[in-house]
């Protein structure tokens, strides 16, 4: 008689890049990685590949950073242009 | 630099008078602003960033925004709630079945 049990060969749930990292409006470097270097617009979920929660948090933090004067709005801070690429975007 | 100290002292004193408990005051450094900000008939390019940790009743917020708006040395003011540290339970992306996606609210 087969025993009913959960699939033991299941992979662990996929984690996005920011799973477990605290998102803050103050660390402009992290926020700038999800912003276009040419226009300064925030990348969508299909580009960043983040979970629901983290995408929302990042958007809110970026908007806050814009208003409070931490992050530039129309472009990406040139200091952070050479950061490792997190989003799958082809220029 | 003594001017910044005076500004901070004034702000903290005003906060304490209104009945706020100041827990911590951090200096996030002085850097050039990301964009030029015009405030009080002047265009500012550099500024000092300060973060004040405080506990206060919510009625203080509007009064303090008014008070800081009248201060010439303050370029931009903001009140932010304390982020409740809850990120320990991030369990990764759960695959959403197509039925859930259809019945999910579109906002």
Backbone of each chain as ProteinMPNN parsed JSONL, in Angstrom:
{"seq_chain_A": "XXXXXXXXXXXXXXXXXXXXXXXXXXXXXXXXXXXXXXXXXXXXXXXXXXXXXXXXXXXXXXXXXXXXXXXXXXXXXXXXXXXXXXXXXXX", "coords_chain_A": {"N_chain_A": [[0.856, -1.2, 0.0], [0.754, 2.165, -0.936], [2.325, 4.815, 0.877], [0.945, 7.907, 1.932], [2.585, 10.827, 1.381], [4.333, 13.993, 1.498], [5.833, 15.332, -1.471], [9.045, 14.177, -1.609], [11.089, 14.981, -3.227], [10.96, 17.594, -3.838], [12.094, 20.846, -4.891], [13.705, 23.382, -2.887], [11.925, 26.463, -2.151], [12.129, 28.988, -4.671], [14.362, 31.707, -4.3], [14.369, 35.234, -4.326], [16.608, 37.9, -5.317], [16.762, 39.648, -3.183], [15.855, 38.3, -0.953], [15.539, 38.209, 2.413], [17.168, 40.349, 2.856], [17.295, 43.471, 4.397], [15.455, 46.208, 3.329], [16.168, 49.595, 2.93], [15.466, 53.125, 2.907], [17.705, 54.573, 3.047], [20.081, 53.338, 2.1], [21.438, 54.119, -0.625], [22.911, 52.957, -2.617], [22.087, 50.272, -2.953], [19.457, 50.729, -3.765], [19.885, 52.109, -6.127], [20.638, 50.158, -7.867], [18.411, 49.114, -9.024], [17.496, 50.892, -10.817], [17.191, 52.717, -13.851], [20.164, 53.661, -15.61], [20.099, 55.661, -17.506], [17.607, 57.04, -17.647], [16.728, 57.034, -15.051], [14.447, 55.737, -14.262], [12.359, 53.403, -12.464], [12.872, 49.895, -12.562], [10.661, 47.35, -13.835], [8.815, 44.447, -12.514], [9.265, 42.296, -14.187], [11.779, 42.681, -15.063], [13.504, 43.032, -12.874], [13.05, 40.725, -11.401], [12.104, 40.185, -8.779], [10.476, 39.164, -5.661], [6.966, 39.708, -4.936], [6.582, 41.2, -2.46], [9.127, 42.353, -2.003], [9.561, 43.867, -4.275], [7.608, 45.815, -4.019], [8.476, 47.014, -1.638], [10.945, 48.022, -2.438], [10.18, 49.853, -4.427], [8.725, 51.705, -2.897], [10.758, 52.575, -1.181], [12.534, 53.756, -2.973], [11.012, 55.868, -3.963], [10.726, 57.309, -1.633], [13.399, 57.979, -1.104], [13.841, 59.687, -3.246], [12.221, 61.876, -2.616], [13.194, 62.719, -0.11], [15.673, 63.61, -0.758], [17.915, 61.931, -1.135], [18.526, 60.39, -3.296], [19.17, 60.813, -6.776], [16.74, 61.807, -9.272], [16.299, 61.933, -12.078], [18.321, 60.492, -13.188], [20.921, 57.978, -12.78], [23.015, 57.834, -9.94], [26.302, 58.662, -10.696], [28.386, 57.598, -9.252], [27.61, 55.02, -8.656], [27.598, 53.619, -10.994], [29.146, 51.5, -11.805], [28.293, 49.224, -10.529], [27.599, 45.729, -9.652], [25.553, 43.861, -11.95], [22.123, 43.413, -11.344], [19.659, 43.2, -12.503], [18.02, 41.746, -15.317], [18.625, 43.196, -17.96], [18.961, 44.352, -21.273], [20.94, 46.639, -22.853]], "CA_chain_A": [[0.0, 0.0, 0.0], [1.631, 3.351, -0.951], [2.117, 5.752, 1.994], [0.739, 9.272, 1.466], [3.499, 11.802, 1.993], [4.683, 15.136, 0.646], [6.853, 15.008, -2.467], [10.346, 14.404, -0.969], [12.069, 15.472, -4.188], [10.646, 18.99, -4.199], [13.209, 21.792, -4.638], [13.336, 24.463, -1.957], [11.293, 27.56, -2.905], [13.101, 29.893, -5.293], [14.493, 32.952, -3.566], [14.777, 36.337, -5.18], [17.923, 38.431, -4.954], [16.747, 40.375, -1.921], [15.178, 37.557, 0.099], [16.287, 38.205, 3.657], [17.929, 41.583, 3.026], [16.437, 44.56, 4.822], [15.505, 47.307, 2.374], [16.071, 50.863, 3.642], [15.533, 54.226, 1.953], [18.986, 55.269, 3.195], [21.214, 52.815, 1.332], [21.159, 54.538, -1.994], [23.6, 52.072, -3.559], [21.21, 49.142, -3.249], [18.298, 51.2, -4.512], [20.268, 52.54, -7.468], [20.84, 49.008, -8.739], [17.151, 48.782, -9.686], [17.054, 52.106, -11.505], [17.888, 52.837, -15.132], [21.208, 54.687, -15.547], [19.889, 56.726, -18.484], [16.452, 57.874, -17.337], [16.415, 57.048, -13.631], [13.142, 55.142, -13.973], [12.462, 52.146, -11.705], [12.602, 48.741, -13.41], [9.484, 46.584, -13.451], [9.07, 43.15, -11.908], [9.743, 41.329, -15.17], [13.203, 42.931, -15.283], [14.29, 42.814, -11.66], [12.898, 39.345, -10.942], [11.967, 40.146, -7.323], [9.146, 38.75, -5.234], [5.922, 40.715, -4.76], [6.821, 42.067, -1.309], [10.374, 43.1, -2.117], [9.415, 44.872, -5.338], [6.833, 46.907, -3.43], [9.324, 47.724, -0.683], [11.972, 48.766, -3.169], [9.556, 51.019, -5.067], [8.415, 52.698, -1.868], [12.001, 53.144, -0.666], [13.115, 54.631, -3.998], [10.229, 57.096, -3.989], [11.071, 58.066, -0.428], [14.747, 58.528, -1.271], [13.73, 60.822, -4.165], [11.628, 63.026, -1.941], [14.016, 63.186, 0.995], [16.937, 64.158, -1.225], [19.024, 60.991, -1.001], [18.83, 59.761, -4.58], [18.726, 61.644, -7.892], [15.488, 61.338, -9.851], [16.282, 61.799, -13.535], [19.432, 59.674, -13.674], [21.498, 57.167, -11.693], [24.209, 58.441, -9.387], [27.451, 58.123, -11.443], [29.228, 56.834, -8.333], [27.161, 53.637, -8.585], [27.374, 53.089, -12.338], [29.909, 50.27, -12.053], [27.864, 48.178, -9.6], [27.245, 44.466, -10.318], [24.217, 43.925, -12.541], [21.161, 42.513, -10.726], [18.478, 43.093, -13.342], [18.384, 41.213, -16.639], [18.206, 44.158, -18.977], [19.971, 44.506, -22.316], [20.886, 48.024, -23.33]], "C_chain_A": [[0.89, 1.249, 0.0], [1.296, 4.282, 0.213], [1.947, 7.151, 1.417], [1.747, 10.176, 2.157], [3.781, 12.913, 0.994], [5.803, 14.727, -0.299], [8.252, 15.244, -1.884], [11.386, 14.965, -1.925], [11.802, 16.906, -4.602], [11.866, 19.86, -3.975], [12.753, 22.801, -3.601], [12.798, 25.653, -2.751], [12.354, 28.521, -3.438], [13.159, 31.194, -4.507], [14.917, 34.048, -4.535], [16.079, 36.911, -4.636], [17.917, 39.062, -3.567], [16.111, 39.602, -0.787], [16.019, 37.557, 1.366], [17.083, 39.474, 3.876], [16.956, 42.693, 3.377], [16.591, 45.741, 3.872], [15.27, 48.619, 3.111], [16.153, 51.993, 2.639], [16.887, 54.919, 2.013], [20.103, 54.657, 2.366], [20.943, 52.954, -0.157], [21.798, 53.593, -3.0], [22.712, 50.904, -3.957], [20.038, 49.574, -4.116], [18.658, 51.561, -5.938], [20.462, 51.359, -8.398], [19.577, 48.627, -9.489], [16.592, 49.955, -10.456], [17.83, 52.206, -12.81], [18.96, 53.92, -15.057], [20.962, 55.851, -16.495], [18.731, 57.629, -18.103], [16.17, 57.955, -15.85], [15.067, 56.448, -13.312], [13.347, 53.778, -13.319], [12.095, 50.98, -12.618], [11.4, 47.966, -12.902], [9.857, 45.208, -12.943], [9.631, 42.151, -12.905], [11.225, 41.53, -15.462], [14.006, 42.604, -14.042], [14.187, 41.375, -11.177], [12.786, 39.228, -9.437], [10.6, 39.627, -6.938], [8.252, 39.973, -5.048], [6.283, 41.745, -3.689], [8.021, 42.968, -1.545], [10.277, 44.166, -3.187], [8.677, 46.082, -4.788], [7.702, 47.722, -2.484], [10.358, 48.586, -1.39], [11.373, 50.011, -3.808], [9.296, 52.111, -4.053], [9.684, 53.374, -1.373], [12.616, 54.109, -1.673], [12.354, 55.953, -4.037], [10.548, 57.973, -2.791], [12.418, 58.739, -0.598], [14.722, 59.725, -2.219], [13.274, 62.061, -3.421], [12.554, 63.592, -0.874], [15.357, 63.734, 0.539], [18.107, 63.24, -0.971], [19.475, 60.485, -2.362], [18.377, 60.677, -5.708], [17.566, 60.992, -8.638], [15.623, 61.029, -11.336], [17.391, 60.92, -14.059], [19.924, 58.838, -12.499], [22.78, 57.826, -11.237], [25.466, 57.844, -10.041], [28.438, 57.344, -10.582], [28.905, 55.346, -8.401], [26.973, 53.024, -9.964], [28.061, 51.752, -12.545], [29.516, 49.165, -11.087], [27.535, 46.89, -10.337], [25.801, 44.494, -10.785], [23.279, 42.918, -11.869], [19.965, 42.251, -11.624], [18.891, 42.559, -14.7], [17.838, 42.139, -17.714], [19.329, 44.28, -19.994], [19.846, 45.909, -22.859], [21.088, 48.056, -24.829]], "O_chain_A": [[1.73, 1.372, 0.892], [0.123, 4.515, 0.506], [2.695, 7.554, 0.526], [1.757, 10.276, 3.384], [3.504, 12.785, -0.199], [6.625, 13.874, 0.035], [8.628, 16.398, -1.676], [12.459, 15.384, -1.489], [12.349, 17.385, -5.595], [12.601, 19.667, -3.007], [11.556, 23.05, -3.451], [13.174, 25.836, -3.908], [13.336, 28.828, -2.762], [12.127, 31.723, -4.096], [15.717, 33.821, -5.443], [16.587, 36.454, -3.612], [18.922, 39.028, -2.855], [15.843, 40.185, 0.264], [17.099, 36.967, 1.392], [17.626, 39.676, 4.962], [15.917, 42.843, 2.735], [17.699, 46.221, 3.634], [14.285, 48.752, 3.838], [16.83, 51.861, 1.62], [17.204, 55.747, 1.159], [21.009, 55.383, 1.954], [20.349, 52.106, -0.823], [21.294, 53.438, -4.112], [22.59, 50.578, -5.138], [19.666, 48.891, -5.07], [17.865, 51.359, -6.857], [20.453, 51.538, -9.616], [19.642, 47.9, -10.481], [15.392, 50.03, -10.724], [18.998, 51.822, -12.87], [18.71, 54.991, -14.503], [21.546, 56.92, -16.319], [18.838, 58.85, -18.215], [15.447, 58.85, -15.413], [14.571, 56.621, -12.199], [14.338, 53.09, -13.563], [11.121, 51.061, -13.366], [11.141, 47.92, -11.699], [11.028, 44.829, -12.929], [10.388, 41.256, -12.528], [11.865, 40.653, -16.044], [15.061, 41.976, -14.127], [15.141, 40.852, -10.6], [13.311, 38.279, -8.856], [9.672, 39.631, -7.747], [8.721, 41.11, -5.009], [6.299, 42.952, -3.93], [7.961, 44.178, -1.323], [10.841, 45.251, -3.038], [9.055, 47.225, -5.045], [7.682, 48.953, -2.509], [10.615, 49.724, -0.998], [11.961, 51.091, -3.751], [9.595, 53.282, -4.287], [9.708, 54.588, -1.165], [13.155, 55.149, -1.294], [12.956, 57.023, -4.132], [10.633, 59.197, -2.896], [12.576, 59.918, -0.282], [15.482, 60.676, -2.035], [13.845, 63.142, -3.563], [12.685, 64.809, -0.746], [16.109, 64.27, 1.352], [19.191, 63.708, -0.625], [20.651, 60.186, -2.566], [17.301, 61.268, -5.615], [17.428, 59.768, -8.635], [15.133, 60.004, -11.811], [17.421, 60.618, -15.252], [19.428, 58.959, -11.379], [23.551, 58.324, -12.058], [25.679, 56.635, -9.95], [29.223, 56.541, -11.087], [29.786, 54.504, -8.231], [26.271, 52.023, -10.105], [27.618, 50.949, -13.366], [30.308, 48.256, -10.839], [27.221, 46.932, -11.527], [24.931, 45.064, -10.125], [23.578, 41.725, -11.818], [19.325, 41.204, -11.522], [19.977, 42.871, -15.19], [16.772, 41.918, -18.289], [20.505, 44.307, -19.631], [18.767, 46.325, -23.28], [21.078, 49.13, -25.431]]}, "seq_chain_B": "XXXXXXXXXXXXXXXXXXXXXXXXXXXXXXXXXXXXXXXXXXXXXXXXXXXXXXXXXXXXXXXXXXXXXXXXXXXXXXXXXXXXXXXXXXXXXXXXXXXXXXXXXXX", "coords_chain_B": {"N_chain_B": [[30.135, 75.189, 10.753], [29.498, 75.547, 13.579], [27.011, 76.589, 13.11], [25.394, 74.503, 12.18], [25.37, 72.974, 14.47], [23.957, 74.671, 16.125], [21.471, 74.724, 14.839], [20.638, 72.044, 15.122], [20.496, 71.934, 17.889], [18.43, 73.754, 18.404], [16.309, 72.449, 17.127], [16.1, 70.026, 18.552], [15.525, 70.991, 21.058], [13.049, 72.221, 20.622], [11.57, 69.951, 20.003], [11.667, 68.556, 22.453], [10.299, 70.322, 24.063], [7.725, 70.072, 23.037], [7.163, 67.644, 23.95], [8.462, 65.249, 23.143], [10.396, 62.242, 23.115], [13.709, 62.049, 22.731], [15.664, 59.65, 21.251], [17.996, 59.08, 19.879], [20.57, 60.571, 17.872], [21.702, 60.793, 14.704], [24.409, 61.413, 12.469], [24.37, 61.589, 9.114], [26.328, 62.408, 7.475], [27.93, 64.986, 5.427], [27.067, 65.863, 2.247], [27.073, 66.462, -1.338], [23.995, 67.498, -2.618], [21.564, 65.402, -4.35], [20.129, 66.746, -6.301], [19.687, 70.183, -7.288], [18.287, 72.156, -4.77], [15.815, 74.515, -4.2], [15.177, 76.705, -1.657], [13.71, 78.868, 0.654], [14.4, 81.183, -0.821], [16.927, 80.564, -1.883], [19.381, 78.73, -3.702], [20.34, 75.523, -3.076], [23.279, 73.458, -2.957], [24.885, 71.76, -1.482], [24.556, 69.784, 1.473], [23.918, 68.894, 4.925], [23.1, 65.746, 6.341], [20.861, 64.592, 8.768], [19.661, 62.313, 11.226], [17.07, 61.839, 13.409], [16.138, 59.908, 16.096], [13.085, 59.32, 17.484], [10.455, 59.265, 20.001], [7.148, 60.03, 20.005], [3.931, 61.652, 20.482], [1.41, 61.514, 17.904], [0.294, 64.023, 17.339], [2.234, 65.879, 17.325], [3.497, 65.962, 14.912], [2.463, 67.659, 12.772], [2.816, 70.146, 13.949], [5.584, 70.256, 14.237], [6.461, 70.117, 11.594], [5.606, 72.559, 10.672], [7.132, 74.235, 12.316], [9.755, 73.557, 11.519], [9.582, 74.336, 8.926], [9.671, 77.049, 9.056], [12.255, 77.551, 9.779], [15.258, 78.846, 8.537], [17.591, 77.498, 8.004], [16.995, 74.904, 7.543], [16.673, 72.639, 4.987], [15.142, 70.478, 3.92], [12.479, 68.617, 5.34], [11.307, 65.75, 7.138], [9.119, 63.184, 8.376], [9.301, 59.884, 9.446], [7.944, 56.643, 9.903], [9.049, 54.201, 12.33], [10.76, 51.482, 10.975], [9.354, 48.327, 11.278], [11.078, 45.585, 12.228], [10.781, 42.862, 10.361], [11.693, 41.037, 8.656], [12.534, 38.437, 8.857], [11.047, 36.24, 8.173], [11.097, 35.663, 5.463], [10.094, 33.626, 2.996], [10.878, 32.943, 0.486], [10.035, 32.679, -3.09], [6.825, 31.697, -3.638], [5.393, 29.517, -5.936], [2.822, 30.744, -7.948], [-0.343, 29.528, -8.695], [-2.113, 29.348, -11.863], [-4.899, 29.726, -11.509], [-5.153, 31.192, -9.17], [-3.912, 33.5, -9.99], [-5.744, 34.475, -11.808], [-7.975, 34.997, -10.236], [-7.017, 36.902, -8.565], [-7.006, 40.223, -7.183], [-7.098, 43.072, -9.273], [-5.242, 45.916, -9.036]], "CA_chain_B": [[29.839, 74.053, 11.626], [28.708, 75.906, 14.771], [25.623, 76.857, 12.721], [24.665, 73.23, 12.168], [25.148, 72.568, 15.866], [22.88, 75.518, 16.661], [20.204, 74.275, 14.244], [20.253, 70.789, 15.771], [20.117, 72.204, 19.273], [17.112, 74.369, 18.368], [15.283, 71.447, 16.77], [15.901, 69.061, 19.638], [14.846, 71.696, 22.156], [11.634, 72.367, 20.253], [10.942, 68.633, 20.122], [11.492, 68.197, 23.851], [9.245, 71.156, 24.634], [6.413, 69.554, 22.654], [6.931, 66.395, 24.657], [8.966, 64.069, 22.436], [11.563, 61.645, 23.778], [14.724, 61.851, 21.695], [16.458, 58.476, 21.628], [19.294, 59.004, 19.213], [20.742, 61.558, 16.807], [22.798, 60.307, 13.858], [24.839, 62.293, 11.389], [24.593, 60.757, 7.934], [27.392, 62.995, 6.674], [27.598, 66.134, 4.601], [27.419, 65.55, 0.866], [26.371, 67.316, -2.291], [22.629, 67.006, -2.807], [21.4, 64.757, -5.649], [19.65, 67.744, -7.253], [19.717, 71.484, -6.612], [17.007, 72.409, -4.093], [15.636, 75.937, -3.883], [14.374, 76.828, -0.447], [13.957, 80.15, 1.333], [15.027, 82.105, -1.77], [18.333, 80.25, -2.135], [19.526, 77.41, -4.351], [21.341, 74.797, -2.298], [23.886, 72.314, -3.642], [25.453, 70.846, -0.501], [23.781, 69.786, 2.703], [24.212, 67.876, 5.925], [21.949, 64.889, 6.606], [20.791, 64.164, 10.163], [18.534, 61.422, 11.5], [16.731, 61.894, 14.837], [15.284, 58.822, 16.55], [12.306, 59.84, 18.599], [9.137, 58.727, 20.334], [6.313, 61.206, 20.253], [2.534, 61.503, 20.085], [1.29, 61.912, 16.494], [-0.137, 65.411, 17.16], [3.425, 66.721, 17.214], [4.052, 65.95, 13.548], [2.119, 68.853, 11.994], [3.429, 71.322, 14.583], [7.023, 70.27, 13.971], [6.668, 70.435, 10.177], [5.439, 74.007, 10.614], [8.29, 74.851, 12.964], [10.947, 73.359, 10.691], [9.42, 75.072, 7.684], [10.029, 78.448, 9.261], [13.692, 77.653, 10.02], [15.898, 79.086, 7.244], [18.713, 76.595, 7.738], [16.527, 73.549, 7.237], [16.319, 72.573, 3.568], [14.009, 69.571, 3.721], [12.142, 67.951, 6.605], [10.423, 64.603, 6.914], [8.903, 62.267, 9.495], [9.118, 58.533, 8.918], [7.694, 55.701, 10.999], [10.122, 53.252, 12.544], [10.479, 50.226, 10.27], [9.252, 47.184, 12.18], [11.968, 44.575, 11.656], [9.985, 41.653, 10.273], [12.102, 40.382, 7.414], [13.146, 37.124, 9.113], [10.27, 35.092, 7.697], [10.953, 35.644, 4.017], [10.18, 32.201, 2.694], [11.142, 32.675, -0.926], [8.897, 32.884, -3.982], [5.93, 30.543, -3.747], [4.823, 29.571, -7.288], [1.39, 31.041, -7.911], [-1.041, 28.764, -9.728], [-2.828, 30.267, -12.773], [-6.254, 30.079, -11.032], [-5.003, 32.291, -8.215], [-3.569, 34.726, -10.705], [-6.962, 34.997, -12.441], [-8.928, 35.506, -9.257], [-6.395, 37.943, -7.739], [-7.542, 41.557, -7.461], [-6.242, 43.922, -10.097], [-5.346, 47.257, -8.443]], "C_chain_B": [[29.141, 74.434, 12.929], [27.266, 76.204, 14.401], [24.803, 75.594, 12.724], [24.373, 72.772, 13.58], [24.0, 73.364, 16.459], [21.522, 75.06, 16.14], [19.704, 73.026, 14.945], [19.758, 71.042, 17.176], [18.706, 72.784, 19.324], [16.027, 73.335, 18.124], [15.0, 70.522, 17.937], [15.182, 69.721, 20.802], [13.361, 71.843, 21.871], [10.906, 71.041, 20.414], [10.664, 68.303, 21.578], [10.401, 69.028, 24.495], [7.872, 70.603, 24.293], [6.154, 68.199, 23.278], [7.364, 65.164, 23.885], [10.19, 63.536, 23.166], [12.575, 61.335, 22.689], [15.622, 60.699, 22.112], [17.867, 58.537, 21.072], [19.363, 60.07, 18.14], [21.932, 61.119, 15.977], [23.115, 61.329, 12.786], [25.148, 61.426, 10.178], [25.604, 61.383, 6.994], [26.934, 64.226, 5.925], [28.008, 65.795, 3.18], [26.693, 66.507, -0.058], [25.018, 66.665, -2.567], [22.482, 66.377, -4.19], [20.879, 65.708, -6.712], [19.598, 69.075, -6.514], [18.323, 71.759, -6.035], [16.916, 73.897, -3.799], [14.7, 76.047, -2.702], [14.731, 78.139, 0.2], [14.783, 81.083, 0.462], [16.512, 81.843, -1.981], [18.408, 78.9, -2.792], [20.653, 76.672, -3.666], [21.906, 73.643, -3.091], [24.481, 71.32, -2.668], [24.608, 70.898, 0.751], [24.249, 68.707, 3.649], [22.962, 67.081, 6.222], [21.974, 64.426, 8.059], [19.544, 63.326, 10.381], [18.272, 61.432, 12.993], [15.744, 60.776, 15.139], [14.395, 59.352, 17.654], [10.984, 59.126, 18.783], [8.267, 59.905, 20.681], [4.871, 60.908, 19.902], [2.34, 62.065, 18.684], [0.845, 63.354, 16.285], [1.038, 66.347, 16.953], [3.822, 66.948, 15.765], [3.75, 67.244, 12.796], [2.771, 70.096, 12.588], [4.907, 71.431, 14.224], [7.317, 70.604, 12.514], [6.558, 71.943, 9.974], [6.69, 74.709, 11.124], [9.524, 74.738, 12.087], [10.827, 74.114, 9.372], [9.828, 76.519, 7.825], [11.521, 78.634, 9.467], [14.428, 77.796, 8.686], [16.948, 78.031, 6.942], [18.278, 75.189, 7.383], [16.064, 73.524, 5.785], [15.104, 71.682, 3.359], [13.764, 68.798, 4.998], [11.221, 66.78, 6.298], [10.297, 63.809, 8.193], [8.622, 60.897, 8.907], [8.867, 57.602, 10.086], [8.881, 54.762, 11.127], [9.824, 51.958, 11.805], [10.473, 49.054, 11.248], [10.039, 46.044, 11.571], [11.244, 43.241, 11.585], [10.466, 40.769, 9.148], [12.65, 38.99, 7.635], [12.384, 36.014, 8.415], [10.165, 35.032, 6.183], [11.149, 34.24, 3.513], [10.415, 31.946, 1.22], [9.873, 32.795, -1.756], [8.071, 31.606, -4.07], [5.301, 30.587, -5.136], [3.305, 29.726, -7.23], [0.705, 30.271, -9.028], [-1.857, 29.716, -10.603], [-4.232, 30.639, -12.283], [-6.181, 31.239, -10.055], [-4.721, 33.596, -8.927], [-4.809, 35.347, -11.321], [-7.87, 35.648, -11.425], [-8.334, 36.611, -8.402], [-6.929, 39.306, -8.153], [-6.592, 42.301, -8.359], [-6.357, 45.35, -9.565], [-4.75, 48.309, -9.364]], "O_chain_B": [[28.252, 73.7, 13.36], [26.377, 76.097, 15.246], [23.667, 75.58, 13.197], [23.295, 72.254, 13.873], [23.172, 72.829, 17.197], [20.545, 75.009, 16.887], [18.536, 72.928, 15.319], [18.76, 70.472, 17.617], [17.887, 72.386, 20.152], [14.989, 73.319, 18.785], [13.848, 70.257, 18.28], [14.34, 69.105, 21.456], [12.52, 71.623, 22.743], [9.774, 70.998, 20.896], [9.579, 67.833, 21.92], [9.663, 68.544, 25.353], [6.958, 70.642, 25.116], [5.055, 67.656, 23.157], [6.701, 64.129, 23.961], [10.938, 64.304, 23.77], [12.346, 60.478, 21.835], [16.259, 60.738, 23.165], [18.819, 58.098, 21.718], [18.343, 60.439, 17.559], [23.054, 61.073, 16.481], [22.234, 62.014, 12.266], [26.078, 60.62, 10.207], [25.738, 60.954, 5.848], [25.739, 64.493, 5.795], [29.169, 65.474, 2.929], [25.819, 67.262, 0.365], [24.915, 65.449, -2.727], [23.193, 66.766, -5.117], [21.145, 65.513, -7.898], [19.483, 69.114, -5.289], [17.314, 71.613, -6.724], [17.833, 74.476, -3.216], [13.575, 75.549, -2.734], [15.906, 78.496, 0.292], [15.741, 81.699, 0.929], [17.279, 82.774, -2.229], [17.608, 78.014, -2.494], [21.795, 77.132, -3.668], [21.187, 72.935, -3.795], [24.578, 70.137, -2.992], [24.01, 71.928, 1.063], [24.889, 67.736, 3.246], [21.878, 67.651, 6.347], [22.993, 63.922, 8.532], [18.496, 63.593, 9.793], [19.153, 61.075, 13.774], [14.672, 60.69, 14.54], [14.907, 59.799, 18.681], [10.463, 58.48, 17.874], [8.609, 60.697, 21.558], [4.603, 60.006, 19.107], [3.037, 63.006, 18.304], [0.989, 63.88, 15.182], [0.875, 67.466, 16.469], [4.404, 67.976, 15.42], [4.658, 67.865, 12.242], [3.222, 70.983, 11.863], [5.423, 72.514, 13.948], [8.297, 71.287, 12.217], [7.316, 72.533, 9.204], [7.232, 75.618, 10.496], [10.263, 75.709, 11.925], [11.832, 74.487, 8.768], [10.272, 77.152, 6.867], [12.021, 79.753, 9.346], [14.252, 76.965, 7.795], [17.183, 77.696, 5.78], [19.096, 74.369, 6.967], [15.179, 74.285, 5.392], [14.144, 72.08, 2.699], [14.705, 68.371, 5.667], [10.457, 66.806, 5.333], [11.226, 63.752, 8.999], [7.813, 60.756, 7.99], [9.49, 57.738, 11.139], [9.626, 54.547, 10.171], [8.748, 51.385, 11.981], [11.452, 48.815, 11.954], [9.694, 45.576, 10.486], [11.096, 42.555, 12.596], [9.758, 39.858, 8.719], [13.186, 38.396, 6.7], [12.954, 34.972, 8.091], [9.238, 34.413, 5.659], [12.255, 33.705, 3.588], [10.174, 30.836, 0.744], [8.781, 32.986, -1.222], [8.557, 30.567, -4.519], [4.719, 31.61, -5.495], [2.604, 28.962, -6.567], [1.123, 30.35, -10.183], [-2.254, 30.784, -10.139], [-4.721, 31.727, -12.587], [-7.01, 32.148, -10.084], [-5.211, 34.656, -8.537], [-4.943, 36.57, -11.368], [-8.462, 36.697, -11.679], [-9.045, 37.209, -7.594], [-7.264, 39.527, -9.317], [-5.377, 42.166, -8.212], [-7.433, 45.945, -9.626], [-4.75, 49.494, -9.03]]}, "name": "protein", "num_of_chains": 2, "seq": "XXXXXXXXXXXXXXXXXXXXXXXXXXXXXXXXXXXXXXXXXXXXXXXXXXXXXXXXXXXXXXXXXXXXXXXXXXXXXXXXXXXXXXXXXXXXXXXXXXXXXXXXXXXXXXXXXXXXXXXXXXXXXXXXXXXXXXXXXXXXXXXXXXXXXXXXXXXXXXXXXXXXXXXXXXXXXXXXXXXXXXXXXXXXXXXXXXXXXX"}
